[in-house]
Amino acid sequence: MYLRSYFLFFLGLFCTALQAQHHSDIPVLAGESWWGGATALGTSMPFTSLSPFDLSCRNDNNQVSGMLISNRGRTIWSDSPFKFSVDGQGIHIDSRYEKVGIKQQGTTLRDAYRALMQQHFPAEGALPDTLFFSHPQYNTWIELMYNQNQHDILTYARHLLDNGLPPGILMIDDNWQRYYGNFDFKCERFPNPRAMVDSLHRQGFKVMLWISPFVTADSPEYRALAKQGLLLRDATGNPAIIPWWNGQSACFDLTNPAALDYLEHTLRGMMHDYAIDGFKFDGGDNIYYDRADLRPYRKDARSVDQTKGWAELGCRFAFNEYRACWQMGNRPLVQRLGDKDYSWKAVQQLVPDMIAAGLLGYGYACPDMIGGGSFASFLDIDADKFDQALIVRSAQVHALMPMMQFSVAPWRILSAENMKIIRAMAQLHVQKSPYILACARETARTGEPIVRSLEYEFPHQGYEKVHDQFMLGSRLMVAPMTTPGTSRTILLPPGRWRDDQGRVFRGRRTIQQQVPLWRLPYFERL
């Protein structure tokens, strides 16, 4: 959302200025590379230089965890958020809560990840609903923005099917409800929401609604929730008013079990009354809660505990989606990369950010929306100058990820020829869904990422800086085009590989391949 970056910067001014009490300097070993901390730092990984990043009051629009791991098997973990930076001297950590140390737990990146995973976020054997993985997802945000309405949602769904895209999960985004904290549809825009949902179900869609933890202050719900003590309070004892990208609102106290129970009861009422299948849980970013004047229900709660409480709520629903999380690795939650803009730079962020998410334990992830989820990028576009190749290449990155999600209507902005490629990518995802689902179930069993870096799967081969190839599970290597052009260099790891055109290659070599716009290069490990 186009205001989000502004508000995150503005709200950063509220980060508490407490002096860090615990400092650690950790030298980097020769040949050692480090990953972790924040999904949004994926393009900076492995870290060589990083200005201070405070996990208490920053998430850069995505998941964070108090962990760092190296390809020499060393690990850093804290149950509490810390601030860290990287320079030529090593990693520097400041914590308000504890002395953060380092452990030797193996010799590879995989060893380091598995050690922390088994100790702190072990596999639970559970995953989100399988439809997230087997079929594309669709979100109404880019097409309707703040004008969510029954007529246009049904039209969008019909056009999806008319243009040859398979039905899947349809997410109705922000501004369907009367106001924040109220969970009724706007009657002037949704004359019969149950009929709308029933129609979408008949067409093969599951339906999710966008929600946030915020509550409009000038409302009956605010008055009732304040009286019940379910809103986050400030030092005066009154409900705190928190600036966020849509304005200023009160907020549920997500450390209060009664608030979470209230939300669950209310959301299940929506599911009963309107046949809604689940919810997109937006907001919950740590930056909104890192204020010295807040007085949460749980006296020892930190900013990230509000974030975690919001995510814990989603574990009660099979259909969920998150963007902001804290230390929720291997929970059955769908994670989306933060809103990307419409640019080649954003396309180049998708693979490293997905790898970073996996290394934090967020394996059930989606690489944002095809073409980008920042609606400002699609305002006032000159159709004659629109780069259709960017949308196609973005869809190709998605096609062999655990999940793919459309929002901008490809039939509206692409030629018939390029729309044919989009259909082929959606069909490829469905075709490969048995393997994708097998990978997801393996993650539920073992806790290992679905999307993996080459360094993770093939340690100490010099692949630590590869940002434009990835492993999908242990069998498929994907090498999408993430820059303009029709050819690319591809690194083939050890072993024998068969590409998408049936050619077999011996590994431990670099090859050059032609990649016309219709082609997504991928290789099966033989």
N, C-alpha and C positions, 0 to 999 in steps of 0.2 A: 504494500500500500504506500502511496507516494509520500504521505506525511510521516511514515514510521521513522525514517532515518532522522528527520528533524527532531521528532520528539525523543528519540533515543539519545541524541546528542544533548538536548535540553535537560532531559532527566538525569543524564550523567552528572550534572552539577549537584544533584542531590545525594550522590554517593557519600556515605559517611566518611569523615576525615579522621577516623581513628588511627593512631600511630600503630604500625605493625610491631608486635612484641617479639616475634620470632623470625630470625633471618637465617637462611641457608645458602651457601655457595657450593655448587656442584660442578666440578671440572668435567669437561667432555673428553672422553678417551679418544685416542687416535683412531680414525676411521669410524667413529660412532655417530649415529644420526638419531634424532629424537622426534617423536610424534605425540599428539594428545592435547588435552585441555579443552579445546573448543572446536566443534565441527567447522565453523566458519573460517578457521585458520588453515583449512586444508591446503590452499595454494602456497602457504608459507612453510609447509612441512615437506621434508624434514627441516627443522628450524636451524637457520644459520645466524639470523639476527631477528630479534623481536622486541619491540618496545613493551613496557610493562602492560600486562593484561591481567585485570583483576576479576576473578571469577565470582566475586561477591556482587559486583554491580555492572558487569558486562557479559553479554552472551553473543553480541553481534547478530542477533535475530535468530539464534539457533541453539542447539543442545550444548551443554557444558558438563564436564566432570572433573573432579580433582585428581587427575591421573596423567602421568607422562610415562612413555615407554620408549626403549631404545632398541636398535638392531644388534646390540651387544648383550641383550638379555637383562638390562638393568631397568628397574621400575621405581616410580615415585607415586605414592598414594596418600591422600588425606581425605578423611570423612568430611572435612570442612573446607570451604572455599579459600583459595590463597591467590596472591598476586605473583606472577612470574614474568621474567624477561630472559632473553638470550643474547649473548654477545660472544666475542672471541675468547673470553675468559671462561665461559661456561653458562650454566643455568643459575639464575638468582631467584630465590623464593622468599617471600615475606608472608607471614600468616598472623592473623590476630588471635588464633586459637591454639596452635601447637607448633612444635618444632617439626618441620617436614624433612624426612630423611630419604635415603636411597637404599635399595636392596639389589643384590645380584641374584637373579632368578632364572638363569639360563644363558644361552649364547646367541639367541636370535630374537627378532621382533615377535615372531609367533610365540616363542617361549615366554617373553615378557607379557604379552597380552593374555595368554592362557593362565599364567600365574595369577595376575590381578583378577581376571574374570572368575577363576575358581575360588579365590579368597573373598571377593567383594560383590560380584554380581553373577553368580552361577546360573547356568541354564535352568529354566523352570519347566521345560517340556510343553510350554504353551505358546501359541502364536495368534495373531489377529485372524479374522475371518479369511478363508482362503481366496475369496473373490478379489481381495486387494492385490493378490499376486497373479491370478489367472487371467484377468481381463483388465483393459484400461479403465482408469478412473476419469471422471469429468467434473469440472468445477465451473460454476456459473459466474465467477468473479470478473474475469476480463471482459466478457460480453455484456454483463448487466451492471457491474460495479455496484453502486449504491441504489440502483433501481431494480432490486429483486422483486419479481412479480409473477403471478401464476401463469398468465398468458405467455410471457416470453420464456419462462422456464420450460413449459410444455413445447413451445416452438423449437427451442434449443435441442431438446431431447429428440423431437421428431426429425430435425435436420441431421443429428448425429446418425440416426439409423438410415435416413434417406441417402446419406453420403457413404454408406457402406462401413461405418464403424460399429463394432459390436457393443451391445449393451453391457453396462458394468455398474459401478457405484457412481451416483450423481450427488455431488455436494452443492447444496444451496448456501451461498455465502452471505456475508454480513448485510444486515438491514432488512431482513425478512420480518423481524419481530417489531412490536410496537415501540419499544425502547429497551435499553439495556437493563437486565434484571427482571424483565417481563418476558414470559415465554408463550405469548399469544401471537399469532400471525396478524400483520396489518390487514384489517378487513377490507380497506379500500384497494389493496393490491392483490389480496388473496380471498376472493369471494367464497371459495369452497376448497380449502387446503386439503381436506381429506380426499375429496374427489381427485385433486391433482396428484396426490401420492398414490392413490389407487390406480390411476391411469399410468403413472410411471412404473409401478409394479407390473402391470399387465404387459408393458413393453419390455420387461426384463431387467429393469433398473432396481437397485437398492438406493435408498434415499437417506442422506445425512444432512444435518443442519449445522451451520456455524454458530458457535456460542463463545462467550468470553466470561471472565469472572467479575466483570464490572457491573455496577448498578447505578442507574440514573438517579441523582440525588433528589430531584423534584418529582417524586413518585410515591404512590401508596406502598409499593414493595420496599422502598428505602425505609419508610417510617416503620413498617412492620418488622423488617429485618434488624433495624437498629434496636428496636425494643427487645427483640429476642437475643441480642448480643451476637449476631452472626456476621457482622461487618467488622473489618479491620479498623481499629481505633488509633487515634493519635494521642499525644501527651495530655490533651485536655479531657480525654475520656469520650470525645465525640468521634463519630465515624470519620476516618481520614478521607480527604479528597485527593485523588491521585491523577495527575496529568498522564494521558496516554494518547495514541495517535488519532483517536476520534473525539477528543475533548478532555473533560475533567469529570471524574466519577468517583463514587464510593466503590468499595471492592469487598467481596466475600473474604472473610478471614479463613484462609485455606489450611491453617493449622488447627482449626476448630472442628472436631469430628461432627458436631451437630450441623455445621454449615455444609459439610460434604454430604451428610445424610439428607439435608434439605434439598440440595441440588440433585442428588440421585432420585429422590422421590419425585421432584418436579419433572426431571427429564424422562423418567419412566411413565409419568402421566402423559407427556407428549407422545411417547411411543404408543401408548394405549389409545389415546384419542385420535391421533393422526396417522398411525401405522408407520411412524418414522423408525428407521433401522439403527441410527446411531448419530454421532455428533463429531464435528470438527472443533476441537478445544483450542481456540486461539488465545493470545495473551499469555499471562503467567510468567512473563519475563522477569528475571531477577532484578532488573534495574528499577522496577516499580516499587520494590519493597526494601531497598537499601537506604532507608532514611532513619536518622537517629530519633525522630519524634514518634515513630510507630510503636504501638503497644499491642503486639499480637496476643491471641488467646494463650498460646504456648509461650511461656515467659522466656525460654532460652532459644526461641526460634530465630534463625538467621534469614536473610533475604531468600536464599535458595530453598528454604523449607516451605515457603509459600509456593514456589515453583513446583517443588516435589509433591505437595499436597494436591495441586491441580492435576498433576499427572497420575497420582494414585487414584483419583476419581475415575479417570479413563479406563483403568484396569477393570472396572465394573461393567464395561460395555464392549461387546465383541467388535462393533464398528466404531472406531475412533481414529482421530488424527491429531498429531501434535507437531509443533515447531520448536517450542521452548521446553527444555527439560533439564533436570539436574540429577545425575547419578541414578538413572532408571534403566541401566543396561540390562538387556535380556528380558525385560518385561514385555508382555504381549501388547505393545503399543506401536501404532504406525507413526513413523517420524518423517516429516517433510523437510527438505532443505529450505532455508529462508528465502524470501522473495528475491528472485533474480531479475535483472532488467533485460531488455531486448538488446543484446549485444554479443559479439563474438567473445569478448572478455568473460561474459557470464557463462557462455557455453563451455569455455575452458575451465571454469570453476567447478563444473558438475562432477567430473570424475574424482579430482582430489578431495572435494568436500564429502562425497559419498564414501570414499576410502576412510577419511577421518571419522565420519559418523560410525562406521563399522568398528574402528579401533577404539571407540568409546563404548562399545557394546550395543549401539543402536543399529542392529542389522536389518530390521524390518523398515526400510527407508525408501523414500521416493525423491527423485532429483528435481524438486519443485514442479512447476508447470511447464509444459513444452512451449518454448519461446520466451519463457519468463513469467513470473507471477506479479510483477510490479506494473500496475495498470497504467501509470503515467507514461510508460514506454510506448503504449499503444494509442495515446491521444494524438489527434491531428496528424496522423501518418500520411505522408504523400505516397499514394499507391504506386506511382511510377518509380519511386526511389526505394520502395520496400524490398529488403533483401530476403527473398523467398528461400534461398539456400540456407540461411541461418535457421529458419523454422524447421526445414527438413533435417538438417544435421542435428538439431536439438532433439527431434523425435527419434533419430537413430541412436543417440546416447541413451534415451529412455528405453528403447525397445528391448534391450537385453540387460536392463537393471531389474531389481526385484519387483518394481512397480513403475508404471508410466501413467502420467496424468495430463489430460488436455484441459485447456480453459479457453484460450482464444480459438475461435471457430476456424479451422484450417480451410474449409470450403469458401470462406468469405475473403481470405487474403492470399490464397494460392491459386495458381493456374490448374487446369484440369490434369495436366501431366504431373505436376508436383503433388496434387491431391492423391493421385494414384500411388505415389511413393509413400505418402502418409498412411494410406490404407494398408499397404504392404507391410509397413513397420508394425502397425497394430496387429495384423494377422501373424507376423513373426512372433510377437510377444505371446499371443494365444497359442501358437504352435509350440513354442518352447515352454509353455506353462507347466507341463509335467516335470520338466527338469528344474524350473524355477521353484516350484512347490517342494520338490525333493530337497533343494538347497535350504529352503525356509524351514522345513521339518528337521533337517540336519542341524541348523542353527538352534532350533528349540531343544534339540537333544544334547548338543555339544557346547553351545554358547559361542562358537566361532563365527566370524563375520560371513555374510553372503558375498558382498563385494570386497575383494581383497586386492591389495597392491601386489605387484610382482615381487617386491622385497619380502612380503609376508609369505608368499608361496614358494619363492625360490631364493632363499637367503644367501647373502654374501656373493652375489653374482654381479654387483654393480648396478642394480636396478632401483636403488633407493630414491632416485630423483625422477623416475618415470611418472608423469602426471597425465598421460593421454592414452594409457592402456590399463586394463584391469582384468582381474579374474572374477568370473561369476561362478562361485563355488570353486571346486578344484579341477573342473574338467573343461570349462570354456574360457578362452581368453578373447577379449573384445578390444578392438583397436579403432574406435570411431574417428571420423574427421571432426576436429574441433576448431579448425581454422579454415579460412577461405581456401579453395583449391580443390584439385582432383587427383592428387597423389600424396603419398606419405611414406615415411620410414617406419618400419615395424620391427621391434625386437622380438625374436623368437627364443624363449627360454629353453633349457635342456629338455630333450625328449623329441618325439615325433608329433607333428601337428598337421591336421587337415583343415584347409580353409573353407569358407562359405561357398567356394566354387568347385570344391572337390579335389583341389591340388594338395599333395602331401609334401611336407617340408621337414628336413632335419633341423633340430634346434641348435642353440648356442651360436646364433648368427643374426645378422641384420639384413632385412630384405626391403626392397622398394616396391610398392604396389600402386597400381592405378585405382583410384577410388572415384568413379563417376558419381554423380549426385544420387543415383538410385541405390548405390551399394553401401552396405555396412559390413566392413571386414570383421570376421570373427573366426576363431580357430578352435577346433576340438582336439583335446589332448588324447593321443592314441596309446 
